[in-house]
Amino acid sequence: MYLRIAPELYLKRLCVGGVERVFELGRAFRNEGVDFSH
């Protein structure tokens, strides 16, 4: 199983491909500790 770290790469590819409005709702997983600033 793989967890996506940053979803913006896929969104940028769609924008370059000509899609003008791109939206995504989902979770992003980080391989780091818990912090009050995130």
Rosetta silent file (secondary structure, phi, psi, omega in degrees, C-alpha in Angstrom):
SEQUENCE: MYLRIAPELYLKRLCVGGVERVFELGRAFRNEGVDFSH
SCORE:     score description
SCORE:     0.000 S_00000001
   1 L     0.000  141.860  177.316    0.000    0.000    0.000 S_00000001
   2 L  -123.685  138.716  176.227    1.199    3.513   -0.781 S_00000001
   3 L  -107.408  130.957  179.123   -0.014    6.745    0.803 S_00000001
   4 L   -70.254  133.598  178.329    0.113    9.925   -1.262 S_00000001
   5 L   -87.373  -49.110 -177.069    2.271   12.614    0.309 S_00000001
   6 L  -135.963  115.778 -177.080    1.334   15.575   -1.882 S_00000001
   7 L   -78.676   -6.685 -172.074   -1.645   15.501   -4.271 S_00000001
   8 H   -69.675  -20.968  178.887   -0.709   18.673   -6.171 S_00000001
   9 H   -60.621  -44.050  179.772    1.434   16.841   -8.749 S_00000001
  10 H   -67.560  -36.872  179.073   -1.657   15.203  -10.252 S_00000001
  11 H   -67.537  -39.082  178.142   -3.551   18.489  -10.153 S_00000001
  12 H   -65.026  -38.472  178.342   -0.708   20.293  -11.946 S_00000001
  13 H   -63.219  -39.531  177.719   -0.670   17.628  -14.665 S_00000001
  14 H   -65.726  -40.021  178.831   -4.380   18.160  -15.268 S_00000001
  15 H   -64.188  -41.618  178.091   -3.882   21.936  -15.487 S_00000001
  16 H   -65.879  -32.548  179.578   -1.059   21.510  -18.006 S_00000001
  17 L   -75.360   -4.166  175.762   -3.302   19.145  -19.977 S_00000001
  18 L   109.554   -3.794  177.560   -5.883   21.893  -20.420 S_00000001
  19 L   -76.864  122.821 -173.781   -8.334   21.276  -17.588 S_00000001
  20 L   -84.027  -37.141 -177.427   -9.160   24.725  -16.213 S_00000001
  21 L  -118.989  115.230 -177.112  -10.951   23.864  -12.970 S_00000001
  22 L  -127.177  132.236  179.588   -9.510   21.057  -10.862 S_00000001
  23 L  -134.256  148.934  173.913  -10.580   20.137   -7.330 S_00000001
  24 L  -149.295  133.457  173.222   -9.622   17.371   -4.925 S_00000001
  25 L  -116.527  125.532  179.961  -10.793   16.570   -1.422 S_00000001
  26 L   178.472 -179.100 -179.019   -8.749   14.051    0.478 S_00000001
  27 L   -98.376  148.521  173.053   -6.108   13.369    3.078 S_00000001
  28 L  -118.604  131.576 -176.775   -2.393   13.929    2.754 S_00000001
  29 L  -104.571  137.317 -179.321   -0.081   11.749    4.846 S_00000001
  30 L  -118.879  143.572  177.621    3.255   12.961    6.178 S_00000001
  31 L   -97.085   61.624  179.497    6.185   10.908    7.409 S_00000001
  32 L  -152.980  168.589 -177.148    6.975   13.235   10.300 S_00000001
  33 L   -71.695  169.685  178.318    5.941   13.865   13.864 S_00000001
  34 L   -76.626  139.502 -178.770    2.918   15.763   15.115 S_00000001
  35 L  -140.804  148.780 -179.838    3.388   19.521   15.407 S_00000001
  36 L   -69.941  -18.278 -178.582    1.108   22.356   16.550 S_00000001
  37 L   -86.252   -3.453  179.678    1.782   24.292   13.327 S_00000001
  38 L  -122.458    0.000    0.000    0.229   21.587   11.086 S_00000001
